[in-house]
Amino acid sequence: MPLSKIAGIGYYVPKNVFTNNDLTKFMDTSDEWIQERTGIQERRYAHRTEETTTTMGVAAATIAIERAGITPQDIDFIVFATLSPDYYFPGCGVLLQRAMKMKEIGALDVRNQCSGFVYALSVADQFIKTGMYKNILVVGSEKHSFGLDFSTRGRNISVIFGDGAGAVVLQPTTKDGQGILSTHLHSDGDSAEILAMYNPGTHANHWTADKVADFDTAEMGKMFMSHNMIDHAQNFPNMDGPAVFKKAIVKFPEVIMEALAANGLQTSDINLLIPHQANLRIAQFVQQKLKLSDNQVYNNIQKYGNTTAASVPIALCEAWELGKVKEGDLVCLAAFGSGFTWASALLRW
């Protein structure tokens, strides 16, 4: 059975840079406050009308496909991970397929938020291993800036997130020791609501003050989106930061060690760990707990903020472009986020 290799990789971030000081124009915050809690110094925001989650995905995919030495017509399956799609439906996968004028191939959308790219990579890996597809495009893309509360009320969340996209092309490889060695996926929905965007949704306003009778069709539309939701800022993401932090610093190291154990390896064997760029403090805690050196971990949240499903491919691509990932290197990808979901992938470059 062949393994899957990353044959091409690319990323895209918008030109519009927003520093921490820029955010002080909209909310009561400071550069010191943000850096102390998150490690973030700046982030990128997409153009309000000219850039979408899909267009950024296309930009990253174009680079990845070119580096793989193929054309969009050679892609035979798409896996697109995002929590910020262009539309409520359809998903971004088909929009990318249309934009890149690909054949009438399958397109799968993955909604695993911060773990989205690693989940998507795992799905694509299975298709390659079974021989069903030969050139799979895996994309992680996010346009958070369009749906954040840029006020003091929403600062705990809004200062964290940025926009961007990353993509890889997966192909089969028979080269000894090369490729994705294993992937590991987990979830625990017990605390799903402490990191969630409740509205709009089909939960019948469980998270709003609106109460209507069952099957009252005149009021059903208000249950999906209402003035009450907007007036009470219920259409923005919700997060209990400390609770997420406590869970992440446990599950991050666990899933990394699981990947190493499955392959008979140790932390000293890792050439580079690419953690999901959720919070620099989380990454530093994981690094310390696993006793990894600075050269074994790559972080770029300082420049881009948390780009959710895009953060792992962006960081991986940037590290590769900087020469920090070389042929034969053991690379570990790991992520933790809303759901909760967490995942890891171990690969030999």
C-alpha positions as a Markdown table, in Angstrom:
| # | Residue | x | y | z |
|---|---|---|---|---|
| 1 | Met | 0.0 | 0.0 | 0.0 |
| 2 | Pro | 1.5 | 3.4 | -1.0 |
| 3 | Leu | 1.8 | 6.2 | 1.5 |
| 4 | Ser | 0.7 | 9.8 | 0.8 |
| 5 | Lys | 3.3 | 12.5 | 0.3 |
| 6 | Ile | 2.9 | 16.3 | 0.2 |
| 7 | Ala | 3.9 | 17.0 | -3.4 |
| 8 | Gly | 3.2 | 20.7 | -3.4 |
| 9 | Ile | 2.4 | 23.3 | -0.8 |
| 10 | Gly | 1.3 | 27.0 | -0.9 |
| 11 | Tyr | -0.2 | 29.7 | 1.3 |
| 12 | Tyr | -1.8 | 33.1 | 0.9 |
| 13 | Val | -2.3 | 35.9 | 3.4 |
| 14 | Pro | -4.1 | 39.2 | 2.6 |
| 15 | Lys | -2.0 | 42.3 | 2.2 |
| 16 | Asn | -3.9 | 44.3 | 4.8 |
| 17 | Val | -1.9 | 44.2 | 8.1 |
| 18 | Phe | -3.7 | 45.0 | 11.3 |
| 19 | Thr | -1.4 | 45.6 | 14.3 |
| 20 | Asn | -2.5 | 45.4 | 17.9 |
| 21 | Asn | -2.2 | 49.2 | 18.1 |
| 22 | Asp | -4.6 | 49.4 | 15.1 |
| 23 | Leu | -7.2 | 47.5 | 17.2 |
| 24 | Thr | -7.1 | 50.1 | 19.9 |
| 25 | Lys | -9.1 | 52.4 | 17.6 |
| 26 | Phe | -12.1 | 50.2 | 18.0 |
| 27 | Met | -11.8 | 48.7 | 21.5 |
| 28 | Asp | -10.3 | 49.2 | 24.9 |
| 29 | Thr | -7.2 | 47.1 | 24.6 |
| 30 | Ser | -3.4 | 47.5 | 24.2 |
| 31 | Asp | -0.5 | 45.9 | 22.4 |
| 32 | Glu | 0.9 | 44.8 | 25.8 |
| 33 | Trp | -2.5 | 43.2 | 26.9 |
| 34 | Ile | -2.8 | 41.2 | 23.6 |
| 35 | Gln | 0.8 | 40.1 | 23.5 |
| 36 | Glu | 0.8 | 39.0 | 27.1 |
| 37 | Arg | -2.2 | 36.8 | 26.7 |
| 38 | Thr | -1.8 | 35.5 | 23.1 |
| 39 | Gly | 1.7 | 36.3 | 21.8 |
| 40 | Ile | 0.1 | 38.0 | 18.8 |
| 41 | Gln | 1.6 | 41.2 | 17.4 |
| 42 | Glu | -0.4 | 41.6 | 14.1 |
| 43 | Arg | -2.8 | 39.8 | 11.8 |
| 44 | Arg | -4.0 | 40.0 | 8.2 |
| 45 | Tyr | -7.6 | 41.0 | 7.2 |
| 46 | Ala | -9.0 | 40.1 | 3.8 |
| 47 | His | -10.5 | 42.8 | 1.6 |
| 48 | Arg | -14.1 | 43.3 | 2.6 |
| 49 | Thr | -15.6 | 42.7 | -0.9 |
| 50 | Glu | -12.9 | 41.5 | -3.2 |
| 51 | Glu | -11.6 | 38.5 | -1.1 |
| 52 | Thr | -13.5 | 35.5 | 0.2 |
| 53 | Thr | -12.6 | 32.3 | 1.9 |
| 54 | Thr | -12.8 | 30.6 | -1.5 |
| 55 | Thr | -10.6 | 33.2 | -3.4 |
| 56 | Met | -7.9 | 32.9 | -0.7 |
| 57 | Gly | -8.1 | 29.1 | -1.0 |
| 58 | Val | -7.7 | 29.4 | -4.7 |
| 59 | Ala | -4.6 | 31.6 | -4.3 |
| 60 | Ala | -3.0 | 29.1 | -2.0 |
| 61 | Ala | -4.1 | 26.1 | -4.1 |
| 62 | Thr | -2.7 | 27.7 | -7.3 |
| 63 | Ile | 0.8 | 27.8 | -5.7 |
| 64 | Ala | 0.5 | 24.2 | -4.3 |
| 65 | Ile | -0.6 | 22.8 | -7.6 |
| 66 | Glu | 2.2 | 24.6 | -9.5 |
| 67 | Arg | 4.8 | 23.3 | -7.0 |
| 68 | Ala | 3.5 | 19.8 | -7.4 |
| 69 | Gly | 4.2 | 20.1 | -11.2 |
| 70 | Ile | 0.6 | 19.5 | -12.2 |
| 71 | Thr | -2.4 | 21.5 | -13.4 |
| 72 | Pro | -5.8 | 22.1 | -11.9 |
| 73 | Gln | -7.1 | 19.6 | -14.5 |
| 74 | Asp | -5.0 | 16.9 | -12.8 |
| 75 | Ile | -6.7 | 17.3 | -9.4 |
| 76 | Asp | -9.2 | 14.4 | -8.9 |
| 77 | Phe | -10.6 | 15.3 | -5.4 |
| 78 | Ile | -10.9 | 18.3 | -3.2 |
| 79 | Val | -11.1 | 18.5 | 0.6 |
| 80 | Phe | -11.8 | 22.0 | 1.9 |
| 81 | Ala | -11.6 | 22.8 | 5.6 |
| 82 | Thr | -13.1 | 26.0 | 7.0 |
| 83 | Leu | -15.5 | 27.4 | 9.6 |
| 84 | Ser | -16.1 | 30.6 | 7.6 |
| 85 | Pro | -17.5 | 29.6 | 4.3 |
| 86 | Asp | -18.6 | 32.0 | 1.6 |
| 87 | Tyr | -22.2 | 30.8 | 2.0 |
| 88 | Tyr | -24.1 | 28.9 | 4.7 |
| 89 | Phe | -24.5 | 26.4 | 1.8 |
| 90 | Pro | -23.1 | 25.3 | -0.6 |
| 91 | Gly | -19.6 | 24.7 | 0.7 |
| 92 | Cys | -16.4 | 26.2 | -0.5 |
| 93 | Gly | -15.2 | 23.0 | -2.2 |
| 94 | Val | -17.5 | 23.4 | -5.2 |
| 95 | Leu | -16.8 | 27.1 | -5.4 |
| 96 | Leu | -13.1 | 26.4 | -5.6 |
| 97 | Gln | -13.7 | 23.7 | -8.2 |
| 98 | Arg | -15.6 | 26.2 | -10.3 |
| 99 | Ala | -13.1 | 29.0 | -9.9 |
| 100 | Met | -10.2 | 26.8 | -10.9 |
| 101 | Lys | -12.1 | 25.3 | -13.8 |
| 102 | Met | -11.4 | 21.8 | -12.7 |
| 103 | Lys | -13.1 | 18.6 | -14.0 |
| 104 | Glu | -16.4 | 17.5 | -12.4 |
| 105 | Ile | -14.6 | 15.9 | -9.5 |
| 106 | Gly | -15.7 | 15.3 | -5.9 |
| 107 | Ala | -15.5 | 18.1 | -3.4 |
| 108 | Leu | -15.8 | 17.5 | 0.4 |
| 109 | Asp | -16.2 | 20.2 | 3.0 |
| 110 | Val | -14.8 | 19.6 | 6.5 |
| 111 | Arg | -16.1 | 21.6 | 9.5 |
| 112 | Asn | -13.7 | 20.8 | 12.3 |
| 113 | Gln | -12.6 | 24.3 | 12.9 |
| 114 | Cys | -9.0 | 24.6 | 14.3 |
| 115 | Ser | -8.5 | 20.8 | 13.7 |
| 116 | Gly | -10.0 | 21.1 | 10.2 |
| 117 | Phe | -6.8 | 20.9 | 8.2 |
| 118 | Val | -5.4 | 17.9 | 10.0 |
| 119 | Tyr | -8.8 | 16.1 | 9.8 |
| 120 | Ala | -8.9 | 17.0 | 6.0 |
| 121 | Leu | -5.4 | 15.7 | 5.5 |
| 122 | Ser | -6.3 | 12.4 | 7.3 |
| 123 | Val | -9.4 | 12.0 | 5.0 |
| 124 | Ala | -7.3 | 12.6 | 1.9 |
| 125 | Asp | -4.6 | 10.3 | 3.1 |
| 126 | Gln | -7.1 | 7.4 | 3.2 |
| 127 | Phe | -8.2 | 8.0 | -0.4 |
| 128 | Ile | -4.6 | 8.0 | -1.5 |
| 129 | Lys | -3.7 | 4.8 | 0.4 |
| 130 | Thr | -6.7 | 2.9 | -1.1 |
| 131 | Gly | -5.8 | 4.0 | -4.6 |
| 132 | Met | -9.1 | 5.8 | -5.2 |
| 133 | Tyr | -7.4 | 9.1 | -6.1 |
| 134 | Lys | -3.9 | 10.2 | -7.2 |
| 135 | Asn | -3.9 | 14.0 | -6.8 |
| 136 | Ile | -5.9 | 15.4 | -3.9 |
| 137 | Leu | -6.1 | 19.1 | -3.1 |
| 138 | Val | -6.4 | 19.8 | 0.6 |
| 139 | Val | -7.2 | 23.4 | 1.5 |
| 140 | Gly | -7.6 | 25.3 | 4.8 |
| 141 | Ser | -8.9 | 28.8 | 4.5 |
| 142 | Glu | -10.6 | 31.3 | 6.8 |
| 143 | Lys | -12.1 | 34.8 | 6.5 |
| 144 | His | -12.7 | 35.5 | 10.2 |
| 145 | Ser | -12.6 | 39.3 | 10.0 |
| 146 | Phe | -16.1 | 39.5 | 8.4 |
| 147 | Gly | -17.8 | 38.0 | 11.5 |
| 148 | Leu | -16.0 | 39.4 | 14.5 |
| 149 | Asp | -17.2 | 41.9 | 17.1 |
| 150 | Phe | -14.8 | 44.8 | 16.9 |
| 151 | Ser | -15.8 | 46.4 | 20.1 |
| 152 | Thr | -14.6 | 46.2 | 23.7 |
| 153 | Arg | -17.4 | 43.7 | 24.3 |
| 154 | Gly | -15.9 | 41.3 | 21.8 |
| 155 | Arg | -12.2 | 41.9 | 22.3 |
| 156 | Asn | -11.3 | 38.6 | 24.0 |
| 157 | Ile | -12.1 | 36.9 | 20.7 |
| 158 | Ser | -11.6 | 39.5 | 18.1 |
| 159 | Val | -7.9 | 40.2 | 18.9 |
| 160 | Ile | -7.0 | 36.6 | 18.3 |
| 161 | Phe | -8.2 | 35.8 | 14.8 |
| 162 | Gly | -6.8 | 36.6 | 11.3 |
| 163 | Asp | -7.5 | 35.7 | 7.7 |
| 164 | Gly | -5.5 | 33.5 | 5.3 |
| 165 | Ala | -5.3 | 30.2 | 3.5 |
| 166 | Gly | -3.0 | 27.2 | 3.0 |
| 167 | Ala | -3.1 | 24.2 | 0.7 |
| 168 | Val | -1.3 | 21.0 | -0.2 |
| 169 | Val | -1.4 | 18.5 | -3.0 |
| 170 | Leu | -1.3 | 14.9 | -1.8 |
| 171 | Gln | 0.1 | 12.2 | -4.1 |
| 172 | Pro | 1.0 | 8.5 | -3.6 |
| 173 | Thr | 4.6 | 7.6 | -2.9 |
| 174 | Thr | 6.4 | 4.3 | -2.8 |
| 175 | Lys | 9.7 | 5.8 | -1.7 |
| 176 | Asp | 10.8 | 4.0 | 1.5 |
| 177 | Gly | 10.0 | 5.9 | 4.6 |
| 178 | Gln | 8.5 | 9.0 | 2.9 |
| 179 | Gly | 5.0 | 10.3 | 3.4 |
| 180 | Ile | 2.3 | 10.4 | 6.0 |
| 181 | Leu | 3.1 | 7.8 | 8.6 |
| 182 | Ser | -0.1 | 8.0 | 10.6 |
| 183 | Thr | -2.9 | 10.4 | 11.6 |
| 184 | His | -4.9 | 10.5 | 14.9 |
| 185 | Leu | -8.3 | 12.1 | 15.3 |
| 186 | His | -10.3 | 12.7 | 18.5 |
| 187 | Ser | -13.4 | 14.5 | 19.8 |
| 188 | Asp | -15.2 | 15.3 | 23.0 |
| 189 | Gly | -18.5 | 17.2 | 22.7 |
| 190 | Asp | -19.3 | 17.5 | 26.4 |
| 191 | Ser | -18.2 | 21.1 | 26.5 |
| 192 | Ala | -19.0 | 22.0 | 22.9 |
| 193 | Glu | -20.8 | 25.3 | 23.8 |
| 194 | Ile | -17.8 | 27.0 | 25.5 |
| 195 | Leu | -16.2 | 27.6 | 22.1 |
| 196 | Ala | -19.0 | 28.0 | 19.6 |
| 197 | Met | -20.9 | 30.3 | 17.3 |
| 198 | Tyr | -24.6 | 29.7 | 18.3 |
| 199 | Asn | -26.4 | 31.7 | 15.7 |
| 200 | Pro | -27.6 | 31.4 | 13.0 |
| 201 | Gly | -28.4 | 27.7 | 13.7 |
| 202 | Thr | -31.2 | 25.2 | 13.7 |
| 203 | His | -31.2 | 24.7 | 17.5 |
| 204 | Ala | -34.5 | 26.6 | 17.9 |
| 205 | Asn | -32.9 | 29.5 | 19.7 |
| 206 | His | -31.8 | 27.4 | 22.6 |
| 207 | Trp | -29.1 | 30.1 | 23.1 |
| 208 | Thr | -31.3 | 33.2 | 22.8 |
| 209 | Ala | -34.1 | 34.7 | 24.8 |
| 210 | Asp | -36.7 | 34.1 | 22.0 |
| 211 | Lys | -39.4 | 31.6 | 22.9 |
| 212 | Val | -42.0 | 30.5 | 20.3 |
| 213 | Ala | -44.5 | 27.7 | 20.1 |
| 214 | Asp | -43.7 | 24.6 | 18.1 |
| 215 | Phe | -44.6 | 24.8 | 14.4 |
| 216 | Asp | -45.4 | 28.5 | 14.6 |
| 217 | Thr | -44.4 | 29.1 | 11.0 |
| 218 | Ala | -44.8 | 32.9 | 11.3 |
| 219 | Glu | -42.1 | 33.0 | 13.9 |
| 220 | Met | -39.8 | 30.3 | 12.5 |
| 221 | Gly | -37.6 | 32.8 | 10.5 |
| 222 | Lys | -37.0 | 34.8 | 13.7 |
| 223 | Met | -35.6 | 31.7 | 15.3 |
| 224 | Phe | -32.9 | 31.5 | 12.7 |
| 225 | Met | -32.0 | 35.2 | 12.7 |
| 226 | Ser | -33.7 | 37.9 | 14.7 |
| 227 | His | -33.2 | 41.4 | 15.9 |
| 228 | Asn | -32.9 | 40.0 | 19.4 |
| 229 | Met | -29.8 | 38.1 | 18.4 |
| 230 | Ile | -28.2 | 41.2 | 16.8 |
| 231 | Asp | -29.1 | 43.5 | 19.7 |
| 232 | His | -27.6 | 41.1 | 22.2 |
| 233 | Ala | -24.5 | 40.3 | 20.1 |
| 234 | Gln | -25.6 | 36.6 | 19.9 |
| 235 | Asn | -24.4 | 36.3 | 16.2 |
| 236 | Phe | -20.7 | 36.4 | 17.2 |
| 237 | Pro | -18.4 | 33.6 | 18.4 |
| 238 | Asn | -18.4 | 32.7 | 22.0 |
| 239 | Met | -15.4 | 31.4 | 24.0 |
| 240 | Asp | -14.5 | 30.6 | 27.5 |
| 241 | Gly | -10.7 | 31.2 | 27.0 |
| 242 | Pro | -9.4 | 29.8 | 30.3 |
| 243 | Ala | -11.4 | 26.6 | 29.9 |
| 244 | Val | -10.2 | 26.1 | 26.3 |
| 245 | Phe | -6.6 | 26.7 | 27.5 |
| 246 | Lys | -6.8 | 24.1 | 30.2 |
| 247 | Lys | -8.2 | 21.4 | 27.8 |
| 248 | Ala | -5.7 | 22.3 | 25.1 |
| 249 | Ile | -2.6 | 21.9 | 27.1 |
| 250 | Val | -3.6 | 18.4 | 28.0 |
| 251 | Lys | -4.8 | 17.1 | 24.7 |
| 252 | Phe | -2.1 | 18.8 | 22.5 |
| 253 | Pro | 0.8 | 16.8 | 24.1 |
| 254 | Glu | -1.3 | 13.6 | 24.3 |
| 255 | Val | -2.1 | 13.5 | 20.6 |
| 256 | Ile | 1.5 | 14.3 | 19.7 |
| 257 | Met | 2.8 | 11.5 | 21.9 |
| 258 | Glu | 0.1 | 9.1 | 20.5 |
| 259 | Ala | 1.5 | 9.7 | 17.0 |
| 260 | Leu | 5.1 | 9.1 | 18.1 |
| 261 | Ala | 4.2 | 5.9 | 20.0 |
| 262 | Ala | 2.3 | 4.6 | 17.0 |
| 263 | Asn | 5.5 | 4.7 | 15.0 |
| 264 | Gly | 8.0 | 3.7 | 17.7 |
| 265 | Leu | 9.5 | 7.2 | 17.9 |
| 266 | Gln | 10.3 | 9.7 | 20.6 |
| 267 | Thr | 10.1 | 13.5 | 20.9 |
| 268 | Ser | 13.9 | 13.7 | 20.2 |
| 269 | Asp | 13.2 | 12.2 | 16.7 |
| 270 | Ile | 11.0 | 15.2 | 15.7 |
| 271 | Asn | 12.7 | 17.6 | 13.4 |
| 272 | Leu | 9.8 | 20.1 | 13.4 |
| 273 | Leu | 6.5 | 20.4 | 15.2 |
| 274 | Ile | 3.9 | 22.6 | 13.6 |
| 275 | Pro | 1.2 | 23.2 | 16.2 |
| 276 | His | -2.1 | 24.9 | 15.3 |
| 277 | Gln | -1.5 | 28.6 | 15.9 |
| 278 | Ala | -4.2 | 29.1 | 18.6 |
| 279 | Asn | -2.2 | 30.9 | 21.2 |
| 280 | Leu | 1.6 | 31.3 | 21.6 |
| 281 | Arg | 1.3 | 30.5 | 25.3 |
| 282 | Ile | -0.3 | 27.1 | 24.5 |
| 283 | Ala | 2.5 | 26.3 | 22.0 |
| 284 | Gln | 5.1 | 27.3 | 24.5 |
| 285 | Phe | 3.5 | 25.1 | 27.3 |
| 286 | Val | 3.5 | 22.1 | 24.9 |
| 287 | Gln | 7.1 | 22.7 | 23.9 |
| 288 | Gln | 8.2 | 22.8 | 27.5 |
| 289 | Lys | 6.2 | 19.7 | 28.5 |
| 290 | Leu | 7.6 | 17.7 | 25.7 |
| 291 | Lys | 11.1 | 19.1 | 26.2 |
| 292 | Leu | 11.5 | 20.3 | 22.6 |
| 293 | Ser | 14.1 | 22.8 | 21.6 |
| 294 | Asp | 13.3 | 26.1 | 19.9 |
| 295 | Asn | 14.6 | 24.6 | 16.7 |
| 296 | Gln | 12.0 | 21.8 | 16.9 |
| 297 | Val | 8.9 | 24.0 | 17.0 |
| 298 | Tyr | 7.7 | 26.5 | 14.5 |
| 299 | Asn | 5.3 | 29.3 | 15.4 |
| 300 | Asn | 4.1 | 32.3 | 13.3 |
| 301 | Ile | 1.0 | 33.4 | 15.3 |
| 302 | Gln | 2.9 | 36.5 | 16.1 |
| 303 | Lys | 2.4 | 37.7 | 12.5 |
| 304 | Tyr | -0.9 | 36.1 | 11.4 |
| 305 | Gly | -3.0 | 35.5 | 14.5 |
| 306 | Asn | -5.1 | 32.4 | 14.7 |
| 307 | Thr | -6.2 | 31.5 | 11.2 |
| 308 | Thr | -8.0 | 28.3 | 12.4 |
| 309 | Ala | -8.1 | 25.7 | 9.6 |
| 310 | Ala | -5.5 | 27.7 | 7.7 |
| 311 | Ser | -2.9 | 28.0 | 10.4 |
| 312 | Val | -1.2 | 24.6 | 10.1 |
| 313 | Pro | -0.7 | 24.7 | 6.3 |
| 314 | Ile | 0.3 | 28.3 | 6.4 |
| 315 | Ala | 2.9 | 27.6 | 9.1 |
| 316 | Leu | 4.1 | 24.4 | 7.4 |
| 317 | Cys | 4.5 | 26.2 | 4.0 |
| 318 | Glu | 6.3 | 29.1 | 5.6 |
| 319 | Ala | 8.7 | 26.8 | 7.5 |
| 320 | Trp | 9.4 | 24.9 | 4.3 |
| 321 | Glu | 10.1 | 28.1 | 2.3 |
| 322 | Leu | 12.5 | 29.1 | 5.1 |
| 323 | Gly | 14.4 | 25.8 | 4.8 |
| 324 | Lys | 13.3 | 24.5 | 8.2 |
| 325 | Val | 11.7 | 21.4 | 6.5 |
| 326 | Lys | 14.0 | 19.3 | 4.4 |
| 327 | Glu | 13.7 | 15.9 | 2.7 |
| 328 | Gly | 13.8 | 13.1 | 5.2 |
| 329 | Asp | 12.7 | 15.3 | 8.1 |
| 330 | Leu | 10.2 | 14.0 | 10.6 |
| 331 | Val | 7.4 | 16.6 | 10.9 |
| 332 | Cys | 4.5 | 16.5 | 13.3 |
| 333 | Leu | 1.3 | 18.5 | 12.8 |
| 334 | Ala | -1.1 | 18.9 | 15.7 |
| 335 | Ala | -4.2 | 20.9 | 16.4 |
| 336 | Phe | -6.9 | 21.4 | 19.0 |
| 337 | Gly | -10.1 | 23.4 | 18.8 |
| 338 | Ser | -13.8 | 23.9 | 18.9 |
| 339 | Gly | -15.9 | 20.7 | 19.4 |
| 340 | Phe | -13.7 | 19.9 | 21.2 |
| 341 | Thr | -11.7 | 18.2 | 18.5 |
| 342 | Trp | -8.0 | 17.5 | 18.3 |
| 343 | Ala | -5.7 | 15.7 | 15.9 |
| 344 | Ser | -2.2 | 14.9 | 14.9 |
| 345 | Ala | -0.4 | 13.8 | 11.7 |
| 346 | Leu | 3.2 | 12.4 | 11.6 |
| 347 | Leu | 5.0 | 12.5 | 8.3 |
| 348 | Arg | 8.4 | 12.0 | 6.8 |
| 349 | Trp | 9.1 | 14.8 | 4.3 |
